[in-house]
Every structure is written in C-alpha cells, then in structure tokens.
Amino acid sequence: MPPCPSLEHLEEGLGVRLANSALLALLEKYLVYKEKFSDEQRGKIRLAAAYRKRNLGRHFQITLREARQSRERQPWRHADYYHDLNLIEWEQYQFDTAQKRTDSLNIQATSDLMDTSFVARKLRLACLAVSHQAVYKTEYRIGLLDAVLAESERMADIPAVGLYFHCYHFLTDPFDQGEGHFGHFREMLARCADSFPKEELRTLYLLAINFGIKKANESRAAWLRNTLDLYQAALALELLLENGQISRFAFTNIVAIAVRVGEADWAEKFILEYRPKLERAWREVTASLNLARVAYARKDYSSALLHLQRSDYKDTINNMIAKIYQLKIYYETDELDLLNSHLASLKNYVRRHTAIGYHRTNYTHILHYTERLMALHFNDPKAVAALREKIVGEKILTEREWFLEMLG
C-alpha cells in the first residue's frame, strides 16, 4: 500500500487550492470590471449616478452633460444609442424629482427613447428568428410582436427601427418582389451604413443576402442582381472578412451569382483578389472550382476542364459541382461517349452518398433530365414541349436554366 499523505502535505495542498480559488475569483472580478467599463462613455452615466446618490449636484450635471455630448458625437445610431440616451434621461429624471421640482419633467423623452430602443431590439430578434426558421425548420414565439410591428411603422424613418421593420416584412411577405420593403431596406441600408457598428451592419447585410439567395434558388432571376449588389457593397465595407479571411461558401456564392448575371470579368477579378484571403486548407480547390465556373461561362471549355482537374475535391458538394460542370461541357461539346461514362459514374456516386439530403434529390434530378435530354427527338415539338413543361414544374432543380437553354 502507498503511504498515507501526512497532515502537513494535506494542509499544503488545501492551501494551494484555496489560493487558486481566490486568484480565480479576483480574475473573474477583473473580467467583469473590464467588460462593464470597456465603454468609457457609458461609464460616465454610472459616474453621474454615483454623484447623484451623493447629492453632488454640480458634479452630476457636468458628468451627465459630458455623457450626453459623447453619445451625440459618436456616429452610431443603433439601439444601444437610444438605450444610452434613455439611461441619461432617467438619471436626469431621478435628479429632478429629488430636488422636489414642480415644473414639467422629462418623462416623455424618457418614454420615447425607451420605446425606440426596445422596438429596435425586438425587431432585430424577430428578423433573426424568421431567418433561422427558414433554414432549420423550427418555430419561435416572439412575444408582443404584433404591437411592436404596429408601433414600428410609426418609427420607420428611424434607421435603427426602419431597417428591421422593412427586413421583417420582406422576410415574411411572399408578395414583396423587391420594389416594396426590400427596396426601402436597400435604400436605407446604403444611406445609413455609417450609423451602425460593423458587427450589426454585417448582420443586416447577411439577412438580406441570405434572403436573396433563397429567392434566386426559387428561380427568381431578378434577385440575382439584387444579391450581387449586396455582396459587392458588403465587400467594399469589409464585412465579409473574419480575422482577415473570407468564408469559402461566401466566396463561391459570390462567383456563382456574378457569373449568372453576366459579370464573368468581375468574378475573375474577385477570385484573384480574394484567393489569398481564403482559408489555406480550402484555398486552391475553391479558387480552381470558381475559375472553372468563369471559364465555362465564357465557353472556354478546355480551360474549365483544366481547372476542374487541378484540385482534389474532398468536399462532397464541391465534388458534385465539379462533376456537373464536366457533364454540361461533355453535352455541349457532343462528347457523348464521355458523357455516358460520366453519367454512369455519377449515378454510383450519388447512390453512395445518402447523407446529403436536398442535394442528393437535386443531383438525381439533374442526371435524370440529362438522360431525357440525350434521348430527346428535337424534331418532335410535342416531345420538346413536354420535357420543357416537366423541367419548369420540377421543384428541386438547380440547373433548370441550363436545361431550358439546351432545349432552345
């Protein structure tokens, strides 16, 4: 048996643990203090409160005035701005009532600022909830939403409220096609971009971009230009970079949309400029795939195939995208033997990958309609019309436009 630890050793170990616990408590207090006072100007509001509680009226008024001026000088006009002004008015109210004044108080200003801050925050949360629900098929109950929407319509000229007011409506209104709330949102976002901190501005752009992508995937071609415009504005404001890097998914979306609206030259310039900003592990494969996309758009099939063969597509979806480009090139260049072999390989690939859900359905449809296209008698107008009708009516088919183009 190992020897029992001595009482002296036990006390020494306990002392170390107590010291570590005390050190952790001090560290946590420091972190709380640092977080609480990271905004020096908000700290002035707390300092004014301290002066008020000690009946130091002159110091209170000077400090509160400085807090108000500092908030007016900073450029942001987001929900926190109205929240801070509300705190300032609340301090003024408490000071005035303590002086037993009988004239009118600043209750109206306090209430209005509180309403603006609350409505802006509530609408922002509602927009995030709706956007999340569209992806993850879950349900959120946002309390007081009807009342908030009714009140926000009156405040829609305030950017902190109006942006989320219009955003909520275009996210939830199936009849808004870009001329209504989406148009107002885009105009206000471009005009008031300097009024929001970078993190919130990024959220606003991504809400609109994700919605635009969703609409484009529903074959609403007009949304492609809207979405590319938003991406380009976000790039100009450096909103799509995190730690100096751009997501490979955003990178690919940008190129795909640019090519679809006929901006192949811009897309190539974007690829060359932002390739160094891709995560190193995905840099070459992402750049090669998208350079192939640009070459294909220019009908430069040999360059497109060269780019496609240059990288190892470990990601299943990227691999399938590359294979679909090969399929289209073989069909358009009448390489039917290569195409038949490619189709057989693709069928096996799709059959093996059962975990890609929506994408598996999409690729199965692409293979099916490619075979239908190959077997079609183009001199039979009824057969062509029947296939066109089937393709137009297919709910999940990302290559719908290509098939319709091939049908002439």
Beta strands, then each sheet from edge to edge (+ up, - down):
strand 1: 241-242
strand 2: 245-246
sheet 1: 1+ 2-
end
